[in-house]
Amino acid sequence: MAEVLERAAGVCECCNKPAPFKKSKDKSPYLEVHHIIFLAKGGDDTVENAEALCPNCHRRKHYG
């Protein structure tokens, strides 16, 4: 979701650190969109139910 990544402005919305690296394609900050309430559990695919996370925080949200 482009809106979520734009809102984050290159900063992880969990740990508040800058994205760990830039994408080689366009040099934009690399963050991953995470659904707060998982889609598989009935969460909505909306900006309000999503956050932009660095890869470490994203894995922590799923497996931590």
C-alpha positions in Angstrom: 0.0 0.0 0.0 1.7 3.1 -1.2 -0.2 5.4 1.2 1.2 3.5 4.2 4.7 3.7 2.9 4.3 7.4 2.2 2.9 8.0 5.7 6.0 6.3 7.2 8.4 8.6 5.2 11.2 6.0 5.4 10.9 5.4 9.1 9.7 2.1 10.7 6.4 2.7 12.5 7.4 0.2 15.2 11.0 0.9 16.2 11.1 4.5 14.7 14.4 3.8 13.0 15.2 4.7 9.4 14.6 2.0 6.8 17.7 -0.4 6.9 18.5 0.1 3.2 17.3 1.6 -0.1 15.8 -0.4 -2.9 18.3 -0.8 -5.8 15.5 -0.1 -8.4 14.6 3.4 -7.3 16.6 4.2 -4.2 13.5 4.5 -2.1 13.6 3.3 1.6 12.8 -0.4 2.0 10.0 -1.0 4.4 7.3 -3.7 4.4 3.6 -3.2 4.8 2.1 -5.2 7.7 -1.6 -5.7 8.5 -2.2 -5.1 12.2 -5.1 -7.5 12.2 -4.1 -10.2 9.8 -6.2 -10.5 6.7 -6.5 -14.2 7.4 -8.1 -13.3 10.7 -10.6 -11.0 9.2 -8.6 -7.8 9.2 -9.3 -5.1 6.5 -7.0 -4.3 3.7 -7.0 -0.6 4.6 -4.5 2.1 5.5 -5.9 2.2 9.1 -5.1 -1.5 9.5 -1.6 -1.3 8.1 1.8 -0.1 9.2 5.2 0.2 7.5 7.8 -1.8 9.2 11.5 -2.6 8.8 12.1 -6.3 8.0 13.2 -7.1 11.6 10.0 -5.6 13.2 7.9 -7.2 10.5 9.2 -10.7 11.4 8.9 -9.9 15.1 5.2 -9.1 14.7 4.6 -12.4 13.0 6.9 -14.7 14.9 8.0 -12.9 18.1 
